[in-house]
Amino acid sequence: MSLLENPMHPGEVLKELYLDPLDMGAIALARRLGVPRTRIERLLKAATGMTPDTALRLARAFNTTPAYWMNMQTNYDMAVAEKEVDVSGIEPVCAT
């Protein structure tokens, strides 16, 4: 499967691409961002999703954009929903 079909949770991306190379943990990042450590810990475990507040803070810290983080969350959520939601019984609505 490609990343487009099975995108990574933004917390996994944060850990693998940003924190691990810097040898930085959740507590150190939380301090830098001015957020509770539990917010970052839960994000890294994919127990919670990316919020606009966290996206703004991460964008500033890592010189990215908030949209980068929020789009990652949207792509992840859509991939999960496509696997869990059955829309086969919905008839398309057509304007006449």
Backbone bond lengths (Angstrom), bond angles and torsions (degrees), N, CA, C in turn:
res aa  C-N    CA-C-N  psi(-1)  N-CA   C-N-CA  omega(-1)  CA-C   N-CA-C  phi
1 M - - - 1.450 - - 1.527 109.77 -
2 S 1.306 115.09 144.69 1.455 119.41 178.09 1.524 109.76 -87.08
3 L 1.329 115.34 167.62 1.460 119.75 178.32 1.518 111.47 -64.46
4 L 1.331 117.82 -27.52 1.453 120.04 178.07 1.521 111.14 -70.03
5 E 1.314 117.16 -32.43 1.458 121.27 178.89 1.517 111.51 -83.49
6 N 1.305 117.51 -27.95 1.458 122.38 -176.84 1.535 109.16 -139.03
7 P 1.347 116.60 68.92 1.468 118.94 -175.83 1.523 112.41 -66.91
8 M 1.317 114.83 153.98 1.463 121.21 178.19 1.527 109.52 -79.91
9 H 1.305 115.37 148.77 1.464 121.15 172.80 1.531 107.40 -65.19
10 P 1.343 118.50 142.78 1.463 119.36 -179.22 1.528 113.69 -58.70
11 G 1.311 117.99 -28.21 1.457 120.46 176.29 1.514 112.40 -65.75
12 E 1.325 116.34 -36.18 1.460 121.07 177.43 1.528 110.45 -68.32
13 V 1.328 116.34 -40.22 1.470 120.94 176.85 1.520 109.71 -64.24
14 L 1.322 116.40 -44.42 1.466 121.03 178.70 1.526 110.62 -56.43
15 K 1.314 116.12 -45.33 1.464 120.16 -178.76 1.525 112.13 -67.39
16 E 1.334 115.67 -52.28 1.467 119.89 -172.47 1.525 114.05 -73.04
17 L 1.322 117.29 -38.56 1.464 119.63 -174.38 1.524 114.78 -96.29
18 Y 1.328 116.08 -19.17 1.460 118.58 -175.34 1.533 113.23 -119.51
19 L 1.322 117.25 -54.57 1.460 119.09 -174.37 1.524 113.36 -74.92
20 D 1.330 117.15 -47.10 1.474 119.46 -178.10 1.539 112.32 -58.16
21 P 1.342 118.61 -47.87 1.476 117.88 179.31 1.528 113.22 -61.84
22 L 1.319 117.29 -28.40 1.463 121.14 179.34 1.523 112.09 -89.13
23 D 1.335 116.78 -4.18 1.460 122.46 -174.79 1.532 110.11 53.27
24 M 1.338 114.76 44.66 1.457 121.99 -178.36 1.527 109.31 -112.59
25 G 1.301 116.71 137.96 1.451 121.48 178.94 1.517 112.27 -98.90
26 A 1.314 115.08 177.48 1.459 122.01 -178.05 1.527 111.93 -62.24
27 I 1.318 117.17 -40.50 1.467 120.32 -177.55 1.520 110.72 -65.39
28 A 1.319 117.08 -44.44 1.469 120.53 179.68 1.526 110.69 -63.75
29 L 1.323 117.37 -41.66 1.455 119.89 179.03 1.523 110.61 -66.16
30 A 1.317 116.59 -43.61 1.464 120.19 179.39 1.531 111.30 -57.94
31 R 1.306 116.31 -41.43 1.476 119.97 177.61 1.517 111.13 -61.74
32 R 1.335 116.10 -45.10 1.471 120.43 -179.75 1.519 111.65 -63.27
33 L 1.330 116.24 -35.86 1.463 120.61 -178.03 1.523 112.99 -85.07
34 G 1.321 116.99 -16.11 1.457 120.62 -177.76 1.513 112.97 73.68
35 V 1.333 115.52 38.14 1.468 120.98 179.36 1.527 109.32 -127.03
36 P 1.331 117.54 161.86 1.469 119.59 176.34 1.531 110.99 -62.33
37 R 1.308 116.81 142.91 1.466 121.04 -179.87 1.520 111.56 -59.45
38 T 1.335 116.38 -31.92 1.464 119.84 -178.99 1.527 111.78 -63.66
39 R 1.319 117.30 -30.25 1.468 119.87 178.53 1.532 109.80 -62.61
40 I 1.311 116.02 -46.09 1.465 119.90 -178.69 1.526 110.41 -72.34
41 E 1.317 117.59 -41.61 1.468 120.41 178.91 1.524 111.04 -59.08
42 R 1.326 117.28 -44.21 1.469 121.00 -179.59 1.528 111.45 -68.29
43 L 1.318 116.61 -35.91 1.455 120.69 177.35 1.526 110.48 -65.45
44 L 1.327 117.05 -43.96 1.462 121.12 -179.94 1.522 112.28 -64.69
45 K 1.331 116.99 -29.24 1.472 121.37 179.16 1.532 111.84 -88.98
46 A 1.334 116.62 2.19 1.470 122.61 -177.16 1.522 111.48 61.52
47 A 1.329 116.16 26.20 1.461 120.89 177.75 1.525 110.99 -85.14
48 T 1.309 116.10 -13.33 1.457 122.10 176.88 1.520 108.14 -144.68
49 G 1.311 114.98 161.48 1.458 119.41 -179.50 1.516 112.59 -97.02
50 M 1.311 114.64 172.74 1.456 122.57 176.56 1.524 109.09 -70.84
51 T 1.318 116.63 135.18 1.458 121.65 175.73 1.522 108.52 -109.51
52 P 1.332 118.00 158.74 1.461 119.57 176.14 1.533 112.45 -56.99
53 D 1.327 117.12 -38.46 1.464 121.09 178.86 1.528 111.05 -60.37
54 T 1.315 116.51 -48.16 1.462 120.91 -179.96 1.522 110.43 -67.72
55 A 1.325 117.51 -38.41 1.461 121.07 178.54 1.525 111.21 -60.71
56 L 1.332 117.05 -41.80 1.468 120.85 177.52 1.522 111.17 -61.57
57 R 1.316 115.96 -43.45 1.463 120.93 -178.59 1.532 111.99 -67.99
58 L 1.335 116.43 -43.61 1.467 120.03 178.72 1.527 111.11 -65.60
59 A 1.318 116.34 -39.00 1.462 120.18 178.97 1.521 110.55 -59.92
60 R 1.308 116.83 -42.74 1.463 120.74 178.57 1.529 110.99 -66.66
61 A 1.315 116.60 -44.83 1.466 121.33 -176.40 1.526 112.54 -66.33
62 F 1.336 117.13 -38.37 1.456 120.54 -173.06 1.530 113.46 -111.03
63 N 1.323 116.59 12.98 1.466 121.88 176.81 1.527 111.72 55.33
64 T 1.326 115.22 46.81 1.462 121.62 175.09 1.529 105.84 -117.18
65 T 1.312 116.57 -157.51 1.463 120.45 175.34 1.523 108.78 -121.50
66 P 1.322 117.33 154.46 1.467 119.00 175.12 1.532 111.35 -60.28
67 A 1.330 116.37 -35.01 1.467 120.04 179.72 1.521 111.73 -62.29
68 Y 1.315 117.33 -34.47 1.470 121.87 177.23 1.532 109.67 -54.52
69 W 1.313 116.40 -48.54 1.467 121.49 -177.34 1.526 111.51 -73.80
70 M 1.321 117.59 -41.36 1.464 120.23 -178.56 1.526 111.19 -70.31
71 N 1.323 118.48 -37.20 1.469 120.83 177.06 1.524 111.01 -64.53
72 M 1.319 115.78 -36.41 1.462 119.80 176.47 1.530 110.36 -60.49
73 Q 1.334 115.46 -43.40 1.467 119.89 179.54 1.520 110.87 -66.00
74 T 1.326 117.41 -43.01 1.465 121.26 179.29 1.518 110.91 -61.79
75 N 1.330 117.14 -45.10 1.469 120.28 178.66 1.518 111.65 -61.70
76 Y 1.320 116.04 -41.02 1.463 120.50 178.49 1.537 110.29 -64.08
77 D 1.331 116.21 -47.50 1.467 120.85 -179.34 1.526 111.84 -60.90
78 M 1.338 116.86 -41.03 1.465 119.99 179.49 1.528 111.23 -66.43
79 A 1.310 117.23 -39.20 1.465 120.26 179.00 1.528 110.45 -63.82
80 V 1.318 116.89 -41.63 1.462 121.02 178.09 1.523 110.14 -65.56
81 A 1.336 117.22 -45.43 1.463 121.34 -178.79 1.528 111.63 -62.46
82 E 1.334 116.60 -40.42 1.465 119.43 -179.69 1.519 112.15 -62.10
83 K 1.322 116.87 -27.54 1.463 120.83 178.20 1.529 111.95 -82.75
84 E 1.334 116.62 -26.97 1.463 120.56 -172.50 1.527 114.94 -102.92
85 V 1.321 117.87 -24.79 1.462 121.25 -173.11 1.531 109.75 -101.20
86 D 1.328 115.96 125.29 1.466 121.34 178.00 1.526 108.55 -96.48
87 V 1.316 116.20 112.95 1.470 120.61 179.81 1.530 111.32 -108.15
88 S 1.320 117.12 10.01 1.445 121.41 -174.20 1.538 112.96 -63.42
89 G 1.316 117.36 -25.94 1.457 120.51 -178.54 1.511 114.29 -88.44
90 I 1.307 117.82 3.37 1.465 120.98 -178.39 1.525 109.14 -93.22
91 E 1.317 115.04 124.13 1.464 120.59 177.61 1.529 108.98 -82.88
92 P 1.334 117.63 133.62 1.463 119.63 176.64 1.527 111.25 -62.96
93 V 1.310 115.05 144.21 1.453 121.59 177.90 1.518 107.44 -96.99
94 C 1.341 115.45 123.78 1.457 119.95 -177.56 1.523 109.44 -119.80
95 A 1.331 115.90 132.76 1.461 120.99 175.77 1.515 108.15 -78.72
96 T 1.332 116.53 141.68 1.471 119.43 -179.94 1.492 111.38 -106.08
